[in-house]
Amino acid sequence: MASPPNAHHIDSAGLNERAQALLKTLIERYIRDGQPVGSRTLSRDSSLELSPASIRNVMADLEEMGLVISPHTSAGRVPTVKGYRMFVDSLLTIKPLGEQEVRSMEVQLRPSDEPQRILRAASSLLSEITSMAGVVLIPRREHESLRQVEFLPLSHNRVLAILVVNEREVQNKIIHTTRDYSSSELQQAANYLNQQFAGRALHQVRETLLQEMGEARTKMNELMLTTIEVASQTFAEEEAGSDYLLEGQTNLMGYQEMADIDRLRGLFDAFNRKRDILHLLDQSLGAQGLQIFIGEESGYQVLDACSVVTSPYKQGDQVVGVLGVIGPTRMAYDRVIPIVDVTARLLSAALNQAH
């Protein structure tokens, strides 16, 4: 698998072979052990016949280039975001998944009548195999067409809207109205919407309703006013993509570099607020193929200690969503990248067979 294109790409052309080999060894060792790597370890681990003094010189050069850094209390060095970026783009050797592993992943992503079930299985699978957080962006509403809508009155100016979309996926939503509506008023509104919009894409329904809302309300009869009020909330656009499924976020508490309570609190808040993560996943949706955001490359401070590896998935020929793994920057990229890549392909296949 070729290394993924990324806006942050750094080429290793500026480094000689010796420096490339030492940087690769240092990062692999750091990913494995989580401890700063000293020159002695490097001379032992690298296949280069170099004295510790020569290694120290190369390390000083790498540090000057901003690829490694010395934590204050240690003689060893650790990679920076820039160092990881060069490693991922130019020095990484991907380990393809074994046939056995791919087969067991396939079993977990069996086609199902409910797309939501397959999507949830994909996020669980990602978190289980990587011991990190698995995330799946749910396909946007544009790819959903309305089969039927029903409204049921609840107490305290609330209405339960039941949407049947595509073949048989059911979505429920509680909406708050300006007054109590009777069952018959809601029934009439539903009948009107089903006559007008059944079979049309949800985003078209939304656009038409917005247009109608803009027209003079004085000319509208009681039925239209009711319909507009309940329908405009039922079909309201969710912010920045619809939503995502996240599994295994508590796995992140097990990583030493993520174990700072304030950092974890910030990260879990971001998972709950969803906006930042959705925005990042939306960026991946617009990009081609596999994407990797390392540390501050994501543009979100809460993710500074994390890397996010994403890949789009398809229904038919159309990219409808994106899935990925969120973990510490010190992740085994050689393994996480093929896991994300294969899961995206298996999810696409399962969704296509389900239809």
DAWORA-V853857 format. One line per field, one symbol per residue. phi: phi as a letter, one per 30 degrees, with the letter a starting at -180 (. if undefined). psi: psi as a letter, one per 30 degrees, with the letter a starting at -180 (. if undefined). burial: b if it has 9 or more other C-alpha atoms within 8 Angstrom, else e. Layout:
BEGIN
phi=???
psi=???
burial=???
END
This chain:
BEGIN
phi=.ddddaecebdcedcdedddddddddddddddciceccddeddddddddbdedddddddddddddicbbcdecbddbbdceddeddeddbcdcdcdddeeddddddddcdebdceedddddddddddddchbccbbddeddecccdcabbbbdcdhhbbcccccchdadcbcbccccdadcdedddddddeeddddbejcdeddeddddddddddedddddeedddedddddddcddddhidabcbbiddedddcedcddeddddedddddddiedddddddddddccidbbcchdedicedcecccbcbbdbbbiccdcabbabcadddcdedcdeddddddddddeddddddd
psi=klkkkkfgkkkgffkleeeeeeeeeeeeeeeefgkkkleeeefeelgkikleeeeeeeeeeeeefgflljkeglfllllleeeeeeeeeffkjkjkkleeeeefeeefhkklfjeeeeeeeeeeeeeeefhakkkkkkklffgkkkelkkkkkllhhkkjkjkklbegkkkkkklklflkkleeeeeeeeeeeeeefkflkefeeeeeeeeeffljfffkleeeeeeeeeeeeegkklkilellkkkgffefffkeffgkeeeeeeeeeeeeefeeeeeeeeeeeflkakkkjkbfffgkefgfglkkklklllkbgkkfaklakkalfhliefeeeeeeeeeeeeeeeeeeef.
burial=eeebeeeebbebeeeeeebbbbbbbbbebbbeeeebbbbeebbeebeeeeebeebbebbeebbeebbbbbbeeebbbbbbbbbbbbbbbbbbebeebeeeebeebbebbebbeebeebbbbbbbbbbbebbbbbbbbbbbbebbbbbbbbbbbeeebbbbbbbbbbeebeeeeebebeebeebebbbbbbebbbeebbebbbeebbeebbeebeeeeeebeebbbbbbbbbbebbeeeeebbbbbbbbbebbbebeebbeeebbebbbebeeebbbbbbbbbebbeeeebbbbbbbbbebebbbbbbbbbbbbbbeeebbbbbbbbbbbebebbbbbbbbbbbbbbbbebbbebe
END
